[in-house]
Amino acid sequence: MIAPPEVLRTAQSRVACDGTGPGLPAALGHPRVFLQIDESGYVDCGYCDRRFVLIGGPADGADQSQLPDHPAGASI
């Protein structure tokens, strides 16, 4: 397995992803999706593969390249 392209740590179990970062126009991203982090402690965006890791959760501090893709919980 390879590591996800970007890992963001968050204190919230429900996050939104639009594929952009600070200072980037929304036109360069993807439709905004809301993702729910479950008991695994992380979730991947189905569009851009950005990984959101719950701070203090089971995946926090783990080797992200060893964790399988987990795109469950996406909603528009």
N, C-alpha and C positions, 0 to 999 in steps of 0.2 A: 504494500500500500504506500501511497505517497501522501504527504501532508496536504491539507486543504490550502487554497491560495491565500486566504486571510483568516485569522482567528481573532474574534473580538470577545473579550470577557465582559459580562454584564451582570448586574445585580437583579435584573428583572427576568421572570420566567417567560414572559410574553414580549417578543421583540418584533420590530418592523424592519424590513430590508427593501431598498429600492435600487441597490447596486451602485450607488454613488457614495462619494466620501465628502468630507468638508471642502467647500469651494468648487465642487463639480456641478455642472448643470444637470438637471433631472433628465434631459434628453439623452445623456450618455449612459443612463442606467437601464433598469427594467421596471415593469409595473410593480408598485409597492405591494408586498405580501406581508402578512403577519404570521409569525412562527411561534409555536409553543414548545418550550423546553420541557421534556418529560423527566422521568426518573433516571434516565441515562446521563443527564447533566449537560447535554448539548444538542444542537439541531443545526442542520446545514440548509442553506437557501438552495432551492431547486433550480433557480435561474443562474446564479453566479458562483455557487459553491462556497460562499462565505460561511464560516462556522461561528456560531454563537455559543459560548461556554458560560454556564452559570457559575458565578464566583462562589467558591466554597462547595460546589457540587462534586460528584464523583469524577467528572472529567477535568476538573480544574487542576492544573499541574501535571496532567498525564501527557504522555508522548502522543500528540495528535495524529502523527503518521501511523500509529498502531490502532487507532479507532476506526471502525467501519463508517461509511457514509450513513447519515441519518437524516433524510429529508422529510420525515414524517411531521405532520402538524401544520403544513402550509395551508393558508387560506387567503383569499383575496378580500 
